[in-house]
Amino acid sequence: MRDLDAQHGVGEVRMKRLSDAAGVMRMKDRRRVEKWFDQFESHFPQLFFSVYYGSLDEVTNIRQFGMWLLNHAAYEDVDLSRPNEGGVLLVVDVDSKVASLSFGYLLDVYLTEDDTFRILSKAHPHFLQGNYYKALRVIMNMLSAVLRKRSRQAGRNVEPFERLAGGNQQGVGEILQRIRPLQAQEIVQEQEEIAK
């Protein structure tokens, strides 16, 4: 992170969940995207989703830039109860049509590089066509599906997730309940019914 700070700076970067420096989103699409972000946050109360569209000519590694940006972002439209550690950031270089998906460490045990690769791969044809709106919809749908699946898995058997977290002092079960309280409650009810 020190190397990235030296390259990009150490201060906060003020941005919104939808930061369209490249101007690729139409106004009516922006309103729909904001609703998608709100829906994502209602399904995953501990998390938030954001996107940055820009021309990144000087950036040599978009993945590293995405992680740096997520760590330095001061979101104007994200509630303070949602820290950047629970953020997901899609960075898209509109010139090269390259995209990267970065996420905060609260999601380390729920998402893998394979997950993000598969998610971005499904959206790749839309990026190539310049359909950023459709690409974003595909990414958000697939990401939500992966997170729901992982939270169900953790609800049924939290032990592998705790091992991945290295005995996380906060407890994967506690994070799970905050990320998907209703789903966690449903899983507990299912487990009680099975036990009967």
N, C-alpha and C positions, 0 to 999 in steps of 0.2 A: 504494500500500500504506500510505503514511503516513496518508492520509485514513481508510482502513479501520481502521487501528490506533487512531486518535483516536476512532472510532465504537464499536469493539468491544473495544478493549484491546490491550496489547502482550505480555501474558504467555502462557504455554503453556496450552492447553486439554487436560486429560486426558480421553481417550476410548478407546473400544474400536472394533474394526472394525465391530461392530454396536452403534450407540448409539441406543437406542430411548427417547428421553425422552418420547415421546407414548404409549408402551405399545401400539403397534399390532400387534406380533408375539406370537403364542402361543408358549408354551415349546417345544412340539415343532417348530414352524417355526423357532425360533431355532437349535435344534441342526442342522437341515438347512442353514440359511443359513451357519452356521459351517463346515460341510463344503464348501459351495460356495466359500467364501473360501479354504479350504485347497487345493481343486482348482485354483482360479485361480492361486494362488501356485505350485503345482507345475508348471503349464503355462507360467507367466511368472515365472521365479525372481527377476527384478530388481524385480518389481512387487507391489502389493497392492491390494485393493479394500476400501472401507469405505462405510458408509451411516450417515446421521444422519436420524432421524425426529423432528420436533419441531413445536411451534407457534411460528411465526416472525412474530408480529404486528408487532413493532417493526422487522423487517428490511425495508428498502425495495427492495433489489436482491438476490435470492436467489443470482444468479450471483457477484456480488462477495463475498457472505457465504461462499459455498462455497469460493472461492479463499482468502479470509482464513482460514477454518477449516482448510483443508488445510495452509496454511503455518504455523499455530500449534498444530496438533494434536500431542500427545505420546501416541502410541498405546501402550497398556499391553500389547496382545497382538500387536504386530508386531515381528518381529526387527529389531535395530538394523542388520543388513546390508541392510535395505530402507528406504532413506531416503524421506521424504515427496515428494521429486522424482520418485519412481516410483510415487506413489500415485494412485489414482482414488477420488474421493469423490462419492457420490450424496447430495444434500441434498434432503429432502422436507418441505415444509410441509403437514402433514396437514389444517390448517384450510382453506387455499385450494386444496389438491390441486395445488400447483405443485412442480415438481422441477427440479433443476439437476445437471449432471454436470461436475465439475471434475477436472483431472488435472495432475500435476506436469510440469515442463518436460522431463523425459526423454522424454515422450510427444508433445511438440510436433510432431515430424516424422512421427509415426505416426497421429495423430488430428486431425481438423478439426472446426470448428463444425458443418459439414454432417453429419459422422458422428454427433456427439453429438445433434444435432437428430433425425436419423432413428431413432436408438436410443431416445430419449425418446418420440418419436411413437408407436412400436410399443407402448410400455408405457402410454401415456396412457389408453386405455380401462380398463385395470385400476386405475389410480390413481383414476379417476372413480367406479368401483364400490367403492372402498375395499379392493381386493384387493392390498395392498402386497407380499405374499409372491409372487404371480404376476408383478406388475410388476417386482420385483427379479430374478426368474428370467429374464424376457424381456431385461432390460437386460444382465445378466451374460452370457447366451448370445450376444447380438448384439455386445457389446463384444469378447468373446473371438474371435468370427468375424472382426471387423474387424482386430484385432491380428494374428491368424494370417495373414490376407490381406496386410497391409502388410509383415509380416516376410518373407513369401515374395517379395513384389515387391522389397524391399530386398536380399534375397539374390541375386536375378537381376540387379538393376541398382541398385547403391548410389548412383550419382552424383546422381540427382534428390533423394534423401533428404539427401545431404551438402549440396546447394545449399540445400535448405529449412533445414537446420541452420546455414547460414552458415559452412560449413567448420568445423564443430564440432571443437574441439580433442580431444575424447575419441574422435571417430570413430564414425560411425553404424554401421559394420561391427562395431566392438567392442561397442557397445550391443546391436546385433542379436544377436550371439553370446551375450551375457549374458541377454538377454530370452528367446530361444528357442534354446538351444544344440543341442538335438536336431534341430530343424527346420533350423537353419542348416547343420548337418552333412549332413542329407539333401539340401539344396539344392546344397551343394558336391559331393556324390557324383553328383547328377544332372548337374551341369555337367561333371564329369569324364567321365561316360559319353557325353554329347553330343559332347565334344571328341574322343573316340576315333573 
